Amino acid sequence: MTRPGAAPAGGDPADPVALVGEFPLIARVVARAGTARLADVGPGDDAAVVRTPDGRVVVCTDVLVEGRHFRRDWSSGRDVGHKAAAANLADVAAMGAVPTALLVGLACPADTPVGWLEEVAEGMAAECAPSGAAVVGGDTSASAPDSAAVVLSVTALGDLEGRPPVLRSGARPGDVVALAGRLGWSAAGYALFRAGAVAGAGDGPAALVVRAHRRPEPPYGAGPAGARAGATSMCDVSDGLLADAGHLAAASGVVLDLDRAALAGPGAGPPLAAVAAALGVDPLGWVLTGGEDHALVGTFPPGARLPEGWSVVGRVVDGAPGVLLDGVAAEQVARELQPGGAAAGDTVGRGTGHEHFR
């Protein structure tokens, strides 16, 4: 990253980046980036230097594309910053690690208001702060001349604190399937946006799920806690529970049989039922196939003492790799839920969860 220099004082947040210029833009964004506790060298040099106490680095990347992952008329810059950071920090947690730093690549049109980008930086800093992580570097570029979309590419670094990583491939027959965090809230919020029902959300259940769509709340601490408790496999739920549980099943060569009644518990919650009733749909579709809540799904040995925040939602059994819901194949369950889910904003109807290019 080119050294940004001192952040300019003041400036109109509505000014487009073309007027402000690349390096003043970088300076204004970096001024809002926060400080990573393990960074020896942060933004301003050709590369950052981040300490690795464990000696290994956990690395992941997510790309957010305007119109695909967020809309500026639905979410503020701060919302987008929170969401962009959360998507990566949850992946670090799913490995049983703690985040240490983020790198951000930004491409935006020349008419993007610099104030909106400052808000993105503030949202990312706020999402990272509780863990001691922060943005330590990155890059900026103008979008292609025919593109009006903002694109954010975020890479997160993490530390395992001496523990082995928790992979997707460790589940064994006899393990229990457990969940930490909530499911379906972001999908319910998305359904309200699609239905044009956000303006009347008020302060009740609708407002809660709209906020969840804008700013997911992953259970970051549950990842390392699960690793310490002996989790045999783990994955963050970014594309839908059935889809992401399917990744665990495929990598481990087992079947994950989920319990419908258990999934209606703490991970769902009363707001989903209220919003689903208002829209006339079955909330189970959101719980099973809705993404972007970034809950954690994992497996634990039988008899393991689950950490606080984890609850049993199924079991691991022998068989051709796949996911069942009360013994019924995930694909069949998704097909049965398709009419209601599609009417609620296409949160299901694409199989067991979200998949790009389909």
C-alpha positions as a LaTeX table, in Angstrom:
\begin{tabular}{lrrr}
\hline
Residue & $x$ (\AA) & $y$ (\AA) & $z$ (\AA) \\
\hline
Met1 & 0.00 & 0.00 & 0.00 \\
Thr2 & 1.28 & 3.45 & $-0.89$ \\
Arg3 & 1.90 & 5.64 & 2.13 \\
Pro4 & $-1.29$ & 7.71 & 2.49 \\
Gly5 & 0.14 & 10.63 & 4.45 \\
Ala6 & $-1.91$ & 12.64 & 6.89 \\
Ala7 & $-5.69$ & 12.56 & 6.65 \\
Pro8 & $-7.01$ & 15.81 & 5.23 \\
Ala9 & $-9.11$ & 17.85 & 7.61 \\
Gly10 & $-12.79$ & 18.24 & 6.86 \\
Gly11 & $-13.97$ & 17.72 & 3.34 \\
Asp12 & $-17.51$ & 17.25 & 2.05 \\
Pro13 & $-18.61$ & 13.60 & 2.48 \\
Ala14 & $-20.66$ & 13.95 & $-0.70$ \\
Asp15 & $-17.58$ & 14.70 & $-2.81$ \\
Pro16 & $-16.94$ & 11.95 & $-5.38$ \\
Val17 & $-13.66$ & 10.07 & $-5.25$ \\
Ala18 & $-12.76$ & 11.53 & $-8.64$ \\
Leu19 & $-12.70$ & 14.98 & $-7.05$ \\
Val20 & $-10.95$ & 13.92 & $-3.83$ \\
Gly21 & $-8.25$ & 11.80 & $-5.52$ \\
Glu22 & $-6.84$ & 8.38 & $-4.74$ \\
Phe23 & $-4.27$ & 9.25 & $-2.08$ \\
Pro24 & $-6.42$ & 11.67 & $-0.08$ \\
Leu25 & $-9.13$ & 8.98 & $-0.23$ \\
Ile26 & $-6.72$ & 6.41 & 1.20 \\
Ala27 & $-5.70$ & 8.81 & 3.94 \\
Arg28 & $-9.31$ & 9.44 & 4.94 \\
Val29 & $-10.14$ & 5.73 & 4.98 \\
Val30 & $-7.00$ & 4.72 & 6.88 \\
Ala31 & $-7.75$ & 7.35 & 9.53 \\
Arg32 & $-10.86$ & 5.30 & 10.36 \\
Ala33 & $-9.30$ & 1.82 & 10.15 \\
Gly34 & $-8.48$ & 1.23 & 13.81 \\
Thr35 & $-5.39$ & $-0.52$ & 15.16 \\
Ala36 & $-4.63$ & $-4.25$ & 15.06 \\
Arg37 & $-3.10$ & $-5.44$ & 18.34 \\
Leu38 & $-0.64$ & $-7.78$ & 16.59 \\
Ala39 & 0.39 & $-5.41$ & 13.78 \\
Asp40 & 3.98 & $-4.17$ & 13.97 \\
Val41 & 3.56 & $-2.26$ & 10.71 \\
Gly42 & 0.14 & $-1.12$ & 9.52 \\
Pro43 & $-1.06$ & 0.88 & 6.51 \\
Gly44 & 1.46 & 3.12 & 4.81 \\
Asp45 & 4.28 & 0.82 & 3.65 \\
Asp46 & 4.47 & $-1.60$ & 0.75 \\
Ala47 & 3.21 & $-4.36$ & 3.04 \\
Ala48 & 1.99 & $-4.75$ & 6.59 \\
Val49 & 3.82 & $-6.77$ & 9.25 \\
Val50 & 1.62 & $-8.81$ & 11.59 \\
Arg51 & 2.94 & $-10.99$ & 14.41 \\
Thr52 & 1.97 & $-14.68$ & 14.42 \\
Pro53 & 2.24 & $-15.98$ & 18.00 \\
Asp54 & 1.21 & $-19.49$ & 16.93 \\
Gly55 & 3.69 & $-19.64$ & 14.04 \\
Arg56 & 0.88 & $-20.45$ & 11.58 \\
Val57 & $-1.50$ & $-18.06$ & 9.83 \\
Val58 & $-5.16$ & $-18.75$ & 9.08 \\
Val59 & $-6.11$ & $-16.96$ & 5.84 \\
Cys60 & $-9.44$ & $-16.51$ & 4.06 \\
Thr61 & $-10.94$ & $-14.17$ & 1.46 \\
Asp62 & $-14.46$ & $-13.04$ & 0.60 \\
Val63 & $-15.58$ & $-10.77$ & $-2.23$ \\
Leu64 & $-18.65$ & $-8.53$ & $-1.92$ \\
Val65 & $-20.14$ & $-7.14$ & $-5.12$ \\
Glu66 & $-22.73$ & $-4.38$ & $-5.13$ \\
Gly67 & $-26.00$ & $-5.68$ & $-6.51$ \\
Arg68 & $-25.07$ & $-9.22$ & $-5.52$ \\
His69 & $-24.17$ & $-8.99$ & $-1.82$ \\
Phe70 & $-25.45$ & $-5.54$ & $-0.91$ \\
Arg71 & $-27.39$ & $-2.58$ & $-2.25$ \\
Arg72 & $-26.56$ & 0.98 & $-1.35$ \\
Asp73 & $-30.26$ & 1.88 & $-1.24$ \\
Trp74 & $-30.81$ & $-0.87$ & 1.36 \\
Ser75 & $-27.69$ & $-0.52$ & 3.47 \\
Ser76 & $-25.50$ & 2.33 & 4.70 \\
Gly77 & $-21.76$ & 2.33 & 4.22 \\
Arg78 & $-21.36$ & 1.32 & 7.88 \\
Asp79 & $-23.72$ & $-1.62$ & 7.32 \\
Val80 & $-21.66$ & $-2.79$ & 4.36 \\
Gly81 & $-18.44$ & $-2.44$ & 6.37 \\
His82 & $-19.85$ & $-4.56$ & 9.19 \\
Lys83 & $-21.08$ & $-7.20$ & 6.73 \\
Ala84 & $-17.81$ & $-7.35$ & 4.79 \\
Ala85 & $-15.75$ & $-7.83$ & 7.94 \\
Ala86 & $-18.20$ & $-10.33$ & 9.46 \\
Ala87 & $-18.09$ & $-12.62$ & 6.43 \\
Asn88 & $-14.34$ & $-13.04$ & 6.87 \\
Leu89 & $-14.11$ & $-13.04$ & 10.66 \\
Ala90 & $-16.67$ & $-15.85$ & 10.78 \\
Asp91 & $-14.50$ & $-18.00$ & 8.49 \\
Val92 & $-11.55$ & $-17.49$ & 10.83 \\
Ala93 & $-13.72$ & $-18.48$ & 13.80 \\
Ala94 & $-14.91$ & $-21.60$ & 11.97 \\
Met95 & $-11.32$ & $-22.83$ & 11.87 \\
Gly96 & $-11.14$ & $-22.45$ & 15.66 \\
Ala97 & $-8.93$ & $-19.36$ & 15.34 \\
Val98 & $-9.06$ & $-15.73$ & 16.45 \\
Pro99 & $-8.74$ & $-12.88$ & 13.91 \\
Thr100 & $-5.65$ & $-10.71$ & 13.86 \\
Ala101 & $-5.89$ & $-8.45$ & 10.78 \\
Leu102 & $-7.76$ & $-7.66$ & 7.57 \\
Leu103 & $-6.64$ & $-6.56$ & 4.10 \\
Val104 & $-9.11$ & $-4.80$ & 1.83 \\
Gly105 & $-9.18$ & $-4.37$ & $-1.93$ \\
Leu106 & $-11.62$ & $-1.75$ & $-3.19$ \\
Ala107 & $-12.83$ & $-1.02$ & $-6.71$ \\
Cys108 & $-15.43$ & 1.72 & $-7.10$ \\
Pro109 & $-16.85$ & 4.08 & $-9.73$ \\
Ala110 & $-15.35$ & 7.56 & $-9.89$ \\
Asp111 & $-18.62$ & 9.12 & $-8.70$ \\
Thr112 & $-18.73$ & 7.15 & $-5.42$ \\
Pro113 & $-19.15$ & 9.61 & $-2.51$ \\
Val114 & $-16.02$ & 9.54 & $-0.36$ \\
Gly115 & $-18.18$ & 9.80 & 2.75 \\
Trp116 & $-19.81$ & 6.47 & 1.94 \\
Leu117 & $-16.39$ & 4.82 & 1.74 \\
Glu118 & $-15.40$ & 6.43 & 5.04 \\
Glu119 & $-18.50$ & 4.84 & 6.55 \\
Val120 & $-17.45$ & 1.44 & 5.17 \\
Ala121 & $-14.11$ & 1.83 & 6.93 \\
Glu122 & $-15.83$ & 2.80 & 10.17 \\
Gly123 & $-18.13$ & $-0.22$ & 9.98 \\
Met124 & $-15.25$ & $-2.60$ & 9.39 \\
Ala125 & $-13.28$ & $-1.08$ & 12.26 \\
Ala126 & $-16.24$ & $-1.42$ & 14.62 \\
Glu127 & $-16.81$ & $-5.07$ & 13.65 \\
Cys128 & $-13.14$ & $-5.92$ & 14.13 \\
Ala129 & $-12.49$ & $-3.96$ & 17.33 \\
Pro130 & $-13.80$ & $-6.48$ & 19.91 \\
Ser131 & $-11.36$ & $-9.10$ & 18.62 \\
Gly132 & $-8.36$ & $-6.75$ & 18.47 \\
Ala133 & $-8.14$ & $-6.99$ & 14.68 \\
Ala134 & $-8.18$ & $-4.11$ & 12.18 \\
Val135 & $-7.51$ & $-3.32$ & 8.54 \\
Val136 & $-3.73$ & $-3.19$ & 8.07 \\
Gly137 & $-3.50$ & $-2.58$ & 4.32 \\
Gly138 & $-5.04$ & $-3.09$ & 0.90 \\
Asp139 & $-5.46$ & $-1.48$ & $-2.49$ \\
Thr140 & $-7.82$ & 0.82 & $-4.39$ \\
Ser141 & $-8.81$ & 0.97 & $-8.02$ \\
Ala142 & $-11.34$ & 2.67 & $-10.24$ \\
Ser143 & $-14.02$ & 0.31 & $-11.53$ \\
Ala144 & $-14.19$ & $-0.49$ & $-15.23$ \\
Pro145 & $-15.68$ & 2.44 & $-17.19$ \\
Asp146 & $-18.90$ & 0.51 & $-17.86$ \\
Ser147 & $-19.36$ & $-0.67$ & $-14.27$ \\
Ala148 & $-21.36$ & 1.19 & $-11.63$ \\
Ala149 & $-20.74$ & $-1.43$ & $-8.92$ \\
Val150 & $-18.59$ & $-1.13$ & $-5.81$ \\
Val151 & $-16.52$ & $-4.26$ & $-5.18$ \\
Leu152 & $-14.83$ & $-5.13$ & $-1.89$ \\
Ser153 & $-12.36$ & $-7.98$ & $-1.58$ \\
Val154 & $-11.49$ & $-8.68$ & 2.05 \\
Thr155 & $-8.79$ & $-11.04$ & 3.31 \\
Ala156 & $-8.67$ & $-11.96$ & 6.98 \\
Leu157 & $-5.72$ & $-13.34$ & 8.95 \\
Gly158 & $-6.09$ & $-15.37$ & 12.12 \\
Asp159 & $-4.14$ & $-17.12$ & 14.86 \\
Leu160 & $-4.80$ & $-20.65$ & 16.18 \\
Glu161 & $-3.31$ & $-19.98$ & 19.62 \\
Gly162 & $-1.53$ & $-23.32$ & 19.63 \\
Arg163 & $-4.57$ & $-25.43$ & 18.74 \\
Pro164 & $-4.92$ & $-27.66$ & 15.67 \\
Pro165 & $-7.28$ & $-26.18$ & 13.07 \\
Val166 & $-10.82$ & $-27.51$ & 13.02 \\
Leu167 & $-11.44$ & $-28.78$ & 9.49 \\
Arg168 & $-14.56$ & $-29.79$ & 7.62 \\
Ser169 & $-13.27$ & $-33.33$ & 7.26 \\
Gly170 & $-13.23$ & $-34.57$ & 10.86 \\
Ala171 & $-16.85$ & $-35.60$ & 11.53 \\
Arg172 & $-17.33$ & $-39.27$ & 12.44 \\
Pro173 & $-20.42$ & $-41.48$ & 12.87 \\
Gly174 & $-21.67$ & $-41.15$ & 16.43 \\
Asp175 & $-20.76$ & $-37.45$ & 16.71 \\
Val176 & $-23.44$ & $-34.92$ & 17.52 \\
Val177 & $-24.18$ & $-32.01$ & 15.20 \\
Ala178 & $-24.31$ & $-28.69$ & 17.01 \\
Leu179 & $-25.11$ & $-25.09$ & 16.12 \\
Ala180 & $-23.95$ & $-21.75$ & 17.51 \\
Gly181 & $-25.64$ & $-18.52$ & 16.44 \\
Arg182 & $-28.89$ & $-17.80$ & 14.69 \\
Leu183 & $-30.30$ & $-18.94$ & 11.36 \\
Gly184 & $-32.73$ & $-17.43$ & 8.90 \\
Trp185 & $-32.70$ & $-13.87$ & 10.27 \\
Ser186 & $-30.80$ & $-12.34$ & 7.35 \\
Ala187 & $-32.98$ & $-14.21$ & 4.85 \\
Ala188 & $-36.11$ & $-12.93$ & 6.58 \\
Gly189 & $-34.75$ & $-9.39$ & 6.39 \\
Tyr190 & $-33.99$ & $-9.88$ & 2.71 \\
Ala191 & $-37.54$ & $-11.12$ & 2.15 \\
Leu192 & $-38.91$ & $-7.93$ & 3.71 \\
Phe193 & $-36.73$ & $-5.81$ & 1.42 \\
Arg194 & $-37.93$ & $-7.79$ & $-1.58$ \\
Ala195 & $-41.54$ & $-7.37$ & $-0.46$ \\
Gly196 & $-41.11$ & $-3.61$ & $-0.02$ \\
Ala197 & $-42.14$ & $-3.95$ & 3.60 \\
Val198 & $-39.12$ & $-2.39$ & 5.33 \\
Ala199 & $-40.55$ & 1.11 & 5.70 \\
Gly200 & $-43.16$ & $-0.14$ & 8.15 \\
Ala201 & $-40.79$ & $-2.38$ & 10.12 \\
Gly202 & $-40.93$ & $-0.19$ & 13.24 \\
Asp203 & $-39.12$ & $-1.47$ & 16.31 \\
Gly204 & $-40.53$ & $-5.00$ & 16.41 \\
Pro205 & $-39.53$ & $-8.36$ & 14.91 \\
Ala206 & $-39.32$ & $-6.94$ & 11.39 \\
Ala207 & $-36.75$ & $-4.36$ & 12.47 \\
Leu208 & $-34.65$ & $-7.09$ & 14.11 \\
Val209 & $-34.39$ & $-9.19$ & 10.95 \\
Val210 & $-33.78$ & $-6.16$ & 8.73 \\
Arg211 & $-30.88$ & $-5.24$ & 10.98 \\
Ala212 & $-29.65$ & $-8.85$ & 10.80 \\
His213 & $-29.60$ & $-8.65$ & 7.01 \\
Arg214 & $-27.66$ & $-5.42$ & 7.09 \\
Arg215 & $-25.30$ & $-6.37$ & 9.93 \\
Pro216 & $-24.98$ & $-10.08$ & 10.72 \\
Glu217 & $-23.89$ & $-11.02$ & 14.24 \\
Pro218 & $-21.71$ & $-14.14$ & 13.99 \\
Pro219 & $-20.83$ & $-15.95$ & 17.24 \\
Tyr220 & $-17.10$ & $-15.35$ & 16.87 \\
Gly221 & $-16.13$ & $-16.68$ & 20.29 \\
Ala222 & $-17.98$ & $-19.94$ & 19.67 \\
Gly223 & $-15.35$ & $-21.03$ & 17.14 \\
Pro224 & $-12.33$ & $-21.08$ & 19.45 \\
Ala225 & $-14.55$ & $-22.33$ & 22.29 \\
Gly226 & $-15.72$ & $-25.20$ & 20.12 \\
Ala227 & $-12.15$ & $-26.04$ & 19.20 \\
Arg228 & $-11.15$ & $-26.13$ & 22.87 \\
Ala229 & $-14.13$ & $-28.43$ & 23.55 \\
Gly230 & $-12.94$ & $-30.95$ & 20.96 \\
Ala231 & $-15.01$ & $-30.08$ & 17.87 \\
Thr232 & $-14.28$ & $-32.65$ & 15.17 \\
Ser233 & $-15.42$ & $-30.45$ & 12.28 \\
Met234 & $-16.78$ & $-26.94$ & 11.78 \\
Cys235 & $-18.06$ & $-24.60$ & 9.09 \\
Asp236 & $-19.66$ & $-21.16$ & 9.03 \\
Val237 & $-23.19$ & $-20.97$ & 7.62 \\
Ser238 & $-22.87$ & $-18.39$ & 4.88 \\
Asp239 & $-24.86$ & $-20.07$ & 2.08 \\
Gly240 & $-27.57$ & $-21.92$ & 4.05 \\
Leu241 & $-27.53$ & $-24.64$ & 6.70 \\
Leu242 & $-28.40$ & $-27.49$ & 4.35 \\
Ala243 & $-25.74$ & $-26.41$ & 1.86 \\
Asp244 & $-22.98$ & $-25.79$ & 4.41 \\
Ala245 & $-23.78$ & $-28.92$ & 6.43 \\
Gly246 & $-23.46$ & $-30.66$ & 3.08 \\
His247 & $-19.87$ & $-29.41$ & 2.84 \\
Leu248 & $-19.10$ & $-31.03$ & 6.19 \\
Ala249 & $-20.80$ & $-34.26$ & 5.12 \\
Ala250 & $-18.94$ & $-34.41$ & 1.82 \\
Ala251 & $-15.53$ & $-33.62$ & 3.32 \\
Ser252 & $-16.00$ & $-36.13$ & 6.15 \\
Gly253 & $-17.68$ & $-38.86$ & 4.10 \\
Val254 & $-20.68$ & $-39.08$ & 6.46 \\
Val255 & $-24.36$ & $-38.21$ & 6.78 \\
Leu256 & $-25.55$ & $-35.33$ & 8.96 \\
Asp257 & $-29.11$ & $-36.03$ & 10.12 \\
Leu258 & $-30.61$ & $-32.79$ & 11.42 \\
Asp259 & $-33.49$ & $-32.49$ & 13.89 \\
Arg260 & $-36.31$ & $-30.21$ & 12.71 \\
Ala261 & $-37.58$ & $-29.58$ & 16.24 \\
Ala262 & $-34.13$ & $-28.63$ & 17.52 \\
Leu263 & $-33.67$ & $-26.12$ & 14.70 \\
Ala264 & $-36.81$ & $-24.29$ & 15.82 \\
Gly265 & $-35.05$ & $-23.40$ & 19.08 \\
Pro266 & $-32.57$ & $-20.67$ & 19.99 \\
Gly267 & $-31.03$ & $-20.37$ & 16.52 \\
Ala268 & $-34.35$ & $-19.29$ & 14.99 \\
Gly269 & $-36.31$ & $-17.38$ & 17.61 \\
Pro270 & $-39.70$ & $-15.63$ & 17.78 \\
Pro271 & $-38.89$ & $-12.82$ & 15.29 \\
Leu272 & $-38.80$ & $-15.30$ & 12.42 \\
Ala273 & $-42.25$ & $-16.68$ & 13.23 \\
Ala274 & $-43.73$ & $-13.18$ & 13.41 \\
Val275 & $-42.21$ & $-12.04$ & 10.11 \\
Ala276 & $-43.10$ & $-15.32$ & 8.38 \\
Ala277 & $-46.72$ & $-15.00$ & 9.53 \\
Ala278 & $-46.86$ & $-11.45$ & 8.16 \\
Leu279 & $-45.55$ & $-12.64$ & 4.79 \\
Gly280 & $-47.55$ & $-15.86$ & 4.78 \\
Val281 & $-44.59$ & $-18.23$ & 4.47 \\
Asp282 & $-42.96$ & $-21.08$ & 6.37 \\
Pro283 & $-39.94$ & $-19.77$ & 8.34 \\
Leu284 & $-38.28$ & $-23.17$ & 8.08 \\
Gly285 & $-37.20$ & $-22.25$ & 4.56 \\
Trp286 & $-35.19$ & $-19.33$ & 5.90 \\
Val287 & $-33.68$ & $-21.45$ & 8.68 \\
Leu288 & $-32.57$ & $-24.24$ & 6.36 \\
Thr289 & $-31.50$ & $-22.41$ & 3.21 \\
Gly290 & $-31.07$ & $-18.74$ & 4.14 \\
Gly291 & $-27.48$ & $-17.50$ & 4.22 \\
Glu292 & $-25.39$ & $-14.65$ & 5.62 \\
Asp293 & $-26.17$ & $-15.09$ & 9.31 \\
His294 & $-22.75$ & $-16.73$ & 9.68 \\
Ala295 & $-23.78$ & $-19.11$ & 12.43 \\
Leu296 & $-21.36$ & $-21.97$ & 13.07 \\
Val297 & $-22.28$ & $-25.60$ & 12.50 \\
Gly298 & $-19.96$ & $-28.23$ & 13.90 \\
Thr299 & $-19.69$ & $-31.78$ & 15.13 \\
Phe300 & $-18.53$ & $-33.01$ & 18.53 \\
Pro301 & $-17.72$ & $-36.42$ & 19.98 \\
Pro302 & $-20.62$ & $-38.14$ & 21.73 \\
Gly303 & $-20.75$ & $-37.09$ & 25.35 \\
Ala304 & $-18.71$ & $-33.93$ & 24.77 \\
Arg305 & $-19.57$ & $-31.00$ & 27.01 \\
Leu306 & $-20.68$ & $-28.30$ & 24.61 \\
Pro307 & $-19.53$ & $-24.74$ & 25.33 \\
Glu308 & $-22.05$ & $-22.04$ & 26.13 \\
Gly309 & $-23.89$ & $-20.94$ & 23.01 \\
Trp310 & $-23.75$ & $-24.33$ & 21.29 \\
Ser311 & $-26.82$ & $-26.60$ & 21.09 \\
Val312 & $-27.32$ & $-30.07$ & 19.61 \\
Val313 & $-29.33$ & $-30.07$ & 16.36 \\
Gly314 & $-28.60$ & $-33.51$ & 14.94 \\
Arg315 & $-26.31$ & $-36.50$ & 14.73 \\
Val316 & $-23.70$ & $-37.97$ & 12.41 \\
Val317 & $-24.42$ & $-41.38$ & 10.91 \\
Asp318 & $-22.96$ & $-43.76$ & 8.34 \\
Gly319 & $-24.07$ & $-43.61$ & 4.73 \\
Ala320 & $-23.49$ & $-41.97$ & 1.39 \\
Pro321 & $-22.39$ & $-38.41$ & 2.20 \\
Gly322 & $-25.27$ & $-36.00$ & 2.47 \\
Val323 & $-27.69$ & $-34.15$ & 4.76 \\
Leu324 & $-31.03$ & $-35.35$ & 6.08 \\
Leu325 & $-33.77$ & $-33.57$ & 8.01 \\
Asp326 & $-35.50$ & $-36.09$ & 10.25 \\
Gly327 & $-34.36$ & $-38.79$ & 7.83 \\
Val328 & $-35.52$ & $-36.98$ & 4.67 \\
Ala329 & $-32.95$ & $-35.93$ & 2.05 \\
Ala330 & $-32.07$ & $-32.23$ & 2.10 \\
Glu331 & $-32.80$ & $-31.84$ & $-1.59$ \\
Gln332 & $-36.35$ & $-33.15$ & $-1.11$ \\
Val333 & $-36.91$ & $-30.87$ & 1.86 \\
Ala334 & $-35.74$ & $-27.86$ & $-0.18$ \\
Arg335 & $-38.07$ & $-28.76$ & $-3.05$ \\
Glu336 & $-41.03$ & $-29.01$ & $-0.68$ \\
Leu337 & $-40.24$ & $-25.57$ & 0.74 \\
Gln338 & $-39.69$ & $-23.93$ & $-2.65$ \\
Pro339 & $-43.11$ & $-22.33$ & $-3.24$ \\
Gly340 & $-43.20$ & $-20.47$ & 0.09 \\
Gly341 & $-39.54$ & $-19.54$ & $-0.02$ \\
Ala342 & $-39.70$ & $-18.21$ & $-3.55$ \\
Ala343 & $-42.68$ & $-16.03$ & $-2.70$ \\
Ala344 & $-40.79$ & $-14.64$ & 0.28 \\
Gly345 & $-37.93$ & $-13.33$ & $-1.80$ \\
Asp346 & $-36.25$ & $-16.33$ & $-3.43$ \\
Thr347 & $-34.42$ & $-17.39$ & $-0.26$ \\
Val348 & $-35.03$ & $-20.98$ & $-1.24$ \\
Gly349 & $-35.91$ & $-22.49$ & $-4.57$ \\
Arg350 & $-32.23$ & $-22.68$ & $-5.60$ \\
Gly351 & $-31.65$ & $-26.07$ & $-4.01$ \\
Thr352 & $-30.27$ & $-26.37$ & $-0.50$ \\
Gly353 & $-28.72$ & $-22.89$ & $-0.37$ \\
His354 & $-26.99$ & $-20.15$ & $-2.29$ \\
Glu355 & $-24.57$ & $-21.01$ & $-5.08$ \\
His356 & $-22.96$ & $-18.47$ & $-7.39$ \\
Phe357 & $-23.38$ & $-18.76$ & $-11.17$ \\
Arg358 & $-26.74$ & $-20.55$ & $-10.79$ \\
\hline
\end{tabular}
